[in-house]
């Protein structure tokens, strides 16, 4: 790996950490790219190559991950949507269903007691949203 590639990875990690910290704030690709000190197009290409998904998809996965935790605690779907930084309940519900495989209200209604007895560090990994492959 060249020194330039290592520098790019460090900048990408800084941007990913920025996304992780500020997921609930309004974020767009130009804002994320500024955190990586890159142009938006270059940042999007490099981010996808490094992490296997677009910056926006990564952001939405973080938001859904946090929303799942809030819904398990009994928060309403609307409040969870707003709390994680989404502005459209319909888009949030669609993306949640796409990533999790069930609607936010159905997820909220499920019994989550089995997760309560698992240590938080294990629960975080076990409940992390995974993108499902598109079906034709």
C-alpha positions as CSV (number, residue, x, y, z in Angstrom):
1,X,0.0,0.0,0.0
2,X,1.3,3.4,-0.9
3,X,1.6,6.3,1.6
4,X,-1.2,8.1,-0.4
5,X,-3.5,5.1,0.0
6,X,-2.8,4.9,3.7
7,X,-3.6,8.6,4.0
8,X,-6.9,8.1,2.2
9,X,-7.8,5.2,4.5
10,X,-7.1,7.4,7.6
11,X,-9.3,10.2,6.1
12,X,-12.0,7.7,5.3
13,X,-11.9,6.4,8.9
14,X,-12.2,9.9,10.2
15,X,-15.3,10.5,8.1
16,X,-16.8,7.2,9.2
17,X,-16.2,8.1,12.8
18,X,-17.8,11.5,12.1
19,X,-20.9,9.7,10.7
20,X,-21.0,7.4,13.8
21,X,-20.9,10.4,16.1
22,X,-23.3,12.7,14.3
23,X,-25.7,10.2,12.7
24,X,-28.7,12.0,14.2
25,X,-27.8,15.4,12.6
26,X,-28.5,16.3,9.0
27,X,-25.7,14.7,7.0
28,X,-25.2,14.7,3.2
29,X,-22.3,13.4,1.1
30,X,-20.6,16.8,0.7
31,X,-20.6,17.2,4.5
32,X,-19.2,13.7,5.0
33,X,-16.6,14.3,2.3
34,X,-15.4,17.4,4.0
35,X,-14.7,15.3,7.1
36,X,-12.5,13.1,4.9
37,X,-10.9,16.1,3.1
38,X,-12.0,14.8,-0.3
39,X,-14.4,15.9,-3.0
40,X,-17.8,14.3,-2.8
41,X,-17.4,12.1,-5.8
42,X,-13.9,10.9,-4.9
43,X,-15.1,10.3,-1.3
44,X,-18.1,8.3,-2.4
45,X,-15.9,6.1,-4.7
46,X,-13.2,5.6,-2.0
47,X,-15.7,5.0,0.8
48,X,-17.6,2.3,-1.2
49,X,-14.3,0.6,-2.2
50,X,-13.1,0.6,1.4
51,X,-16.3,-0.3,3.3
52,X,-18.4,-2.1,0.7
53,X,-21.3,0.4,0.7
54,X,-22.0,4.0,-0.1
55,X,-21.6,6.7,2.6
56,X,-25.4,7.3,2.6
57,X,-26.1,3.5,3.0
58,X,-23.6,3.4,5.9
59,X,-25.4,6.4,7.5
60,X,-28.8,4.8,7.2
61,X,-27.5,1.5,8.6
62,X,-26.2,3.4,11.7
63,X,-29.6,5.2,12.0
64,X,-31.5,2.0,11.7
65,X,-29.2,0.3,14.2
66,X,-29.9,3.1,16.8
67,X,-33.7,3.0,15.9
68,X,-33.8,-0.7,16.7
69,X,-32.4,0.0,20.2
70,X,-34.9,2.8,20.8
71,X,-37.8,0.6,19.6
72,X,-36.7,-2.3,21.8
73,X,-37.0,0.2,24.7
74,X,-40.6,1.0,23.8
75,X,-40.2,4.3,22.0
76,X,-42.8,5.1,19.4
77,X,-41.9,4.6,15.7
78,X,-42.4,8.3,15.0
79,X,-40.2,9.4,17.9
80,X,-37.5,6.9,17.0
81,X,-37.6,8.2,13.4
82,X,-37.0,11.8,14.5
83,X,-34.5,10.9,17.2
84,X,-32.2,9.2,14.8
85,X,-32.2,12.1,12.3
86,X,-34.7,10.9,9.7
87,X,-37.1,13.6,8.4
88,X,-39.6,11.3,6.6
89,X,-41.5,8.6,8.5
90,X,-42.4,6.9,5.2
91,X,-38.8,6.8,4.0
92,X,-37.6,5.7,7.4
93,X,-40.2,2.9,7.5
94,X,-39.3,1.7,4.0
95,X,-35.6,1.7,4.7
96,X,-36.1,0.0,8.1
97,X,-38.2,-2.7,6.5
98,X,-35.6,-3.1,3.7
99,X,-32.7,-3.5,6.1
100,X,-34.3,-5.4,9.0
101,X,-36.9,-7.4,7.1
102,X,-39.9,-6.3,9.1
103,X,-41.7,-3.0,9.7
104,X,-40.6,-0.8,12.6
105,X,-44.0,-1.2,14.3
106,X,-43.8,-5.0,14.0
107,X,-40.2,-5.0,15.3
108,X,-41.3,-2.8,18.2
109,X,-44.2,-5.2,19.1
110,X,-41.9,-8.3,19.2
111,X,-40.7,-9.7,22.5
112,X,-37.1,-8.5,23.0
113,X,-36.5,-10.0,26.5
114,X,-33.9,-12.5,25.1
115,X,-31.7,-9.5,24.2
116,X,-31.9,-8.0,27.7
117,X,-29.9,-10.9,29.2
118,X,-27.1,-10.6,26.7
119,X,-24.1,-8.3,27.5
120,X,-24.4,-5.0,25.6
121,X,-21.2,-5.6,23.6
122,X,-22.6,-8.9,22.3
123,X,-26.1,-7.5,21.8
124,X,-24.8,-4.6,19.7
125,X,-23.2,-7.1,17.2
126,X,-26.1,-9.5,17.3
127,X,-28.7,-6.9,16.6
128,X,-26.7,-4.9,14.0
129,X,-28.7,-4.4,10.9
130,X,-27.5,-6.3,7.9
131,X,-28.5,-5.4,4.4
132,X,-30.5,-8.1,2.7
133,X,-29.7,-9.0,-0.9
134,X,-32.3,-7.8,-3.4
135,X,-34.7,-10.4,-4.6
136,X,-35.8,-10.5,-8.2
